[in-house]
Amino acid sequence: MDKEGRLLAEGPEKSLNKIGHALHKFYPVFNSVTFSDKVKDVVKSMTNMAEPTIIQSMVIFKHPKVGGEGEDSD
């Protein structure tokens, strides 16, 4: 948003970049995936963690030209 509160992105649908925190705690679908044995097995295979623990969950949208590298590019 600019100083006057107007959206800088091309419309509201491109302005949304994150949804929620602790989705794994409040929504059954996120909870079932987050705490599944399959997810734990993947994390264990990629790290030295004996018992992986979730500390945060959210959905992050990556729209072209919004945020990070390429923000000002055409």
C-alpha positions in Angstrom: 0.0 0.0 0.0 1.1 3.5 -0.6 1.1 6.4 1.9 -2.6 7.1 1.0 -3.6 3.5 1.7 -4.0 2.6 -2.0 -3.0 -0.9 -3.2 0.2 -1.0 -5.2 -0.5 -4.4 -6.8 -2.8 -4.9 -9.7 -6.1 -5.4 -7.8 -7.0 -7.0 -4.5 -6.4 -10.6 -5.7 -2.7 -9.8 -6.2 -2.4 -7.9 -3.0 -2.9 -10.9 -0.7 0.4 -12.5 0.1 -0.2 -14.5 3.3 -3.0 -16.3 5.1 -2.9 -17.1 8.7 -0.5 -18.4 11.3 -0.9 -21.7 13.1 -3.2 -23.2 10.4 -2.1 -26.6 11.6 -3.6 -25.9 15.0 -7.0 -24.5 14.0 -7.9 -26.3 10.7 -8.3 -30.1 10.6 -7.0 -30.4 7.0 -3.8 -28.6 7.8 -3.5 -30.6 11.1 -3.8 -34.0 9.3 -1.1 -33.2 6.8 1.2 -31.4 9.2 1.3 -34.3 11.7 1.1 -37.2 9.2 3.8 -39.9 9.4 4.6 -39.2 5.7 5.6 -35.6 6.4 7.6 -36.6 9.5 9.4 -39.3 7.5 10.3 -36.8 4.8 11.7 -34.3 7.3 13.6 -37.0 9.2 15.2 -38.1 5.9 16.3 -34.6 5.0 17.6 -33.5 8.5 19.1 -34.9 11.7 15.9 -34.3 13.6 14.8 -37.2 15.7 11.3 -35.8 16.3 10.4 -32.9 13.9 8.2 -30.3 15.5 6.0 -27.7 13.7 6.4 -24.2 14.9 4.5 -22.2 12.3 2.2 -22.8 9.3 0.7 -20.4 6.7 -0.1 -20.1 3.1 2.2 -17.8 1.2 1.3 -16.5 -2.3 4.1 -15.7 -4.7 2.6 -13.3 -7.3 4.7 -12.2 -10.2 6.4 -8.8 -9.6 5.2 -8.6 -6.0 7.9 -8.6 -3.3 11.5 -9.7 -3.3 13.6 -10.0 -6.4 12.1 -8.6 -9.6 9.7 -6.4 -7.7 10.4 -3.4 -10.0 11.0 -5.4 -13.2 8.6 -5.6 -16.1 
